[in-house]
Amino acid sequence: MNGSEQGTGATARPRRADARRNEMTLLEAAAAVFVASGVEAPIRDIAAEAGVGTATIYRHFPTRADLIVAVYRHQVEALAEAGPTLLATGEDPYTVLKRWIDLFVDFVVTKQGLASVLQSDDPCFDPLHSYFLERLVPVCEELLTAAAGAGLIRPGMDAYELMRGVGGLCAGAGRNIRYDARRLVGILVAGLRPTD
């Protein structure tokens, strides 16, 4: 299976629940290792984090590119599903928006570990940015609409613009301990509140 087929639903038969759980464990372990050590980290480090042998990783993801694409898609899907789930909790929509943006910050920080690879010449990574926008901009729009409808933020906020702003604030962090991207994002989100 190549990277473009993975995660698109193009499977011959449904996988067992334990196989899906194992794959999720591998993806979460890979994401953690990528954040800590970069996407070129040895596969054995990912296997150790997941508590499996390297052969298990290669059975699920034959190439490093397959693994990178799967990690990215897994994180996008988790973030996309979190929006409606948070709205269903009954918390006020502004609190839900703040919680989702906090998850988005986590995603952006993880994605920065993948940035150099995602910007490479490898064509398997080309569709990922469009996939990100297609899945996440509507979720952010839904959260902004709910918060504006409740009178908790100013109406007319643009989801894409907000997400770009958050991404820009996170990009400035790097490993500088004096730069707190999460605090700055909190100030940005607080600025969405009505001024009256």
C-alpha positions as CSV (number, residue, x, y, z in Angstrom):
1,M,0.0,0.0,0.0
2,N,1.5,3.4,-0.9
3,G,1.2,6.6,1.2
4,S,-1.6,8.0,-1.0
5,E,-3.8,4.9,-0.5
6,Q,-3.3,4.7,3.2
7,G,-6.1,6.3,5.2
8,T,-8.3,6.8,2.1
9,G,-10.6,3.9,2.8
10,A,-9.2,1.9,-0.2
11,T,-8.9,-1.4,1.6
12,A,-10.0,-4.7,0.4
13,R,-11.6,-5.9,3.6
14,P,-12.2,-4.4,7.1
15,R,-9.4,-4.8,9.5
16,R,-9.8,-6.4,12.9
17,A,-10.3,-4.1,15.9
18,D,-7.0,-5.3,17.4
19,A,-5.1,-4.5,14.2
20,R,-6.6,-1.0,14.2
21,R,-5.6,-0.5,17.8
22,N,-2.1,-1.7,17.1
23,E,-1.8,0.7,14.2
24,M,-3.0,3.6,16.4
25,T,-0.4,2.7,19.1
26,L,2.3,2.7,16.4
27,L,1.1,6.1,15.1
28,E,1.1,7.7,18.5
29,A,4.5,6.3,19.3
30,A,5.9,7.6,16.0
31,A,4.4,11.0,16.6
32,A,6.1,11.2,20.0
33,V,9.4,10.1,18.6
34,F,9.2,12.5,15.7
35,V,8.6,15.4,18.1
36,A,11.5,14.4,20.3
37,S,14.0,13.3,17.7
38,G,12.8,14.3,14.2
39,V,11.4,12.3,11.4
40,E,14.7,10.7,10.7
41,A,14.8,9.0,14.1
42,P,15.6,5.3,13.9
43,I,12.7,3.0,13.4
44,R,14.0,1.0,16.4
45,D,13.2,4.1,18.6
46,I,9.6,4.1,17.4
47,A,9.4,0.3,18.0
48,A,10.7,0.7,21.5
49,E,8.3,3.6,22.2
50,A,5.4,1.4,21.0
51,G,6.6,-1.8,22.7
52,V,6.9,-3.8,19.5
53,G,9.6,-5.1,17.2
54,T,10.7,-3.2,14.1
55,A,9.2,-5.9,11.8
56,T,5.7,-4.9,13.2
57,I,6.3,-1.3,12.1
58,Y,7.4,-2.4,8.6
59,R,4.4,-4.7,8.3
60,H,2.1,-1.8,8.8
61,F,4.2,0.9,7.1
62,P,6.7,-0.5,4.5
63,T,8.5,2.8,4.1
64,R,9.3,5.8,6.3
65,A,7.1,8.0,3.9
66,D,4.2,5.7,4.6
67,L,4.6,6.1,8.3
68,I,5.0,9.9,8.1
69,V,1.9,10.3,5.9
70,A,-0.1,8.0,8.3
71,V,1.1,10.0,11.4
72,Y,0.0,13.2,9.8
73,R,-3.4,11.9,8.7
74,H,-4.0,10.3,12.1
75,Q,-3.3,13.6,13.9
76,V,-5.5,15.5,11.5
77,E,-8.4,13.0,11.9
78,A,-8.1,13.2,15.7
79,L,-8.3,17.0,15.7
80,A,-11.2,16.9,13.2
81,E,-13.1,14.6,15.5
82,A,-12.3,16.5,18.6
83,G,-14.3,19.6,17.5
84,P,-17.8,18.0,17.4
85,T,-16.9,15.9,20.4
86,L,-16.0,19.0,22.5
87,L,-19.2,20.8,21.3
88,A,-21.3,17.8,22.5
89,T,-19.9,18.2,26.0
90,G,-22.3,21.1,26.8
91,E,-19.5,23.5,27.7
92,D,-20.0,27.0,26.5
93,P,-18.8,27.4,22.9
94,Y,-16.0,29.8,23.8
95,T,-14.5,27.3,26.2
96,V,-14.8,24.6,23.6
97,L,-13.1,26.8,21.0
98,K,-10.2,27.5,23.4
99,R,-9.9,23.8,24.2
100,W,-9.8,22.9,20.5
101,I,-7.3,25.6,19.7
102,D,-5.1,24.2,22.5
103,L,-5.3,20.8,20.7
104,F,-4.5,22.6,17.4
105,V,-1.4,24.1,19.0
106,D,-0.3,20.5,20.0
107,F,-0.8,19.4,16.4
108,V,1.1,22.4,15.0
109,V,4.0,21.7,17.3
110,T,4.1,18.1,16.2
111,K,3.7,19.0,12.6
112,Q,6.8,21.2,12.8
113,G,8.8,18.1,13.4
114,L,7.5,16.9,10.0
115,A,7.8,20.3,8.3
116,S,11.1,19.6,6.4
117,V,9.8,16.3,5.1
118,L,6.4,17.7,4.1
119,Q,8.1,20.4,2.1
120,S,10.3,17.9,0.3
121,D,10.1,17.0,-3.4
122,D,8.5,13.6,-2.5
123,P,5.1,13.6,-4.3
124,C,3.5,11.4,-1.7
125,F,3.4,14.4,0.6
126,D,1.8,16.8,-1.9
127,P,-1.9,16.2,-1.0
128,L,-1.4,16.5,2.8
129,H,-1.8,20.3,3.0
130,S,-5.1,20.2,1.1
131,Y,-6.3,17.3,3.3
132,F,-5.4,19.4,6.4
133,L,-7.5,22.3,5.1
134,E,-10.4,20.2,3.9
135,R,-10.7,18.5,7.3
136,L,-9.9,21.2,9.8
137,V,-11.1,24.5,8.4
138,P,-14.8,23.4,8.5
139,V,-14.3,22.2,12.1
140,C,-12.8,25.6,13.2
141,E,-15.7,27.4,11.3
142,E,-18.2,25.3,13.2
143,L,-16.6,26.2,16.5
144,L,-16.4,29.9,15.6
145,T,-20.0,30.0,14.5
146,A,-21.2,28.4,17.7
147,A,-19.2,30.8,19.8
148,A,-20.4,33.8,17.8
149,G,-24.0,32.5,17.9
150,A,-23.8,32.5,21.7
151,G,-22.4,36.0,21.7
152,L,-19.1,34.9,23.2
153,I,-16.9,36.1,20.3
154,R,-17.2,38.8,17.7
155,P,-19.1,37.6,14.6
156,G,-17.4,37.3,11.3
157,M,-14.1,35.6,12.4
158,D,-12.5,33.7,9.6
159,A,-11.4,30.1,10.5
160,Y,-8.5,29.9,8.0
161,E,-7.2,33.3,9.1
162,L,-7.3,32.2,12.8
163,M,-5.6,28.9,12.0
164,R,-2.9,30.7,10.1
165,G,-2.4,33.1,13.0
166,V,-2.0,30.2,15.5
167,G,0.4,28.5,13.1
168,G,2.5,31.6,12.8
169,L,2.7,32.1,16.5
170,C,3.7,28.4,17.0
171,A,6.3,28.6,14.2
172,G,8.2,31.3,16.1
173,A,8.8,29.1,19.1
174,G,11.5,26.6,17.9
175,R,13.3,25.5,21.0
176,N,13.5,29.0,22.6
177,I,12.5,28.6,26.2
178,R,11.7,32.3,26.5
179,Y,9.1,32.1,23.8
180,D,5.7,30.7,25.0
181,A,3.6,30.1,21.9
182,R,0.7,28.7,23.9
183,R,0.5,31.9,26.0
184,L,0.6,34.0,22.9
185,V,-2.1,31.9,21.2
186,G,-4.2,32.3,24.4
187,I,-3.9,36.1,24.0
188,L,-4.9,35.8,20.3
189,V,-8.0,33.7,21.2
190,A,-8.9,36.1,24.0
191,G,-8.9,38.9,21.4
192,L,-11.8,37.2,19.7
193,R,-14.1,38.2,22.6
194,P,-16.6,41.0,22.0
195,T,-15.2,44.5,22.9
196,D,-18.5,45.8,24.2
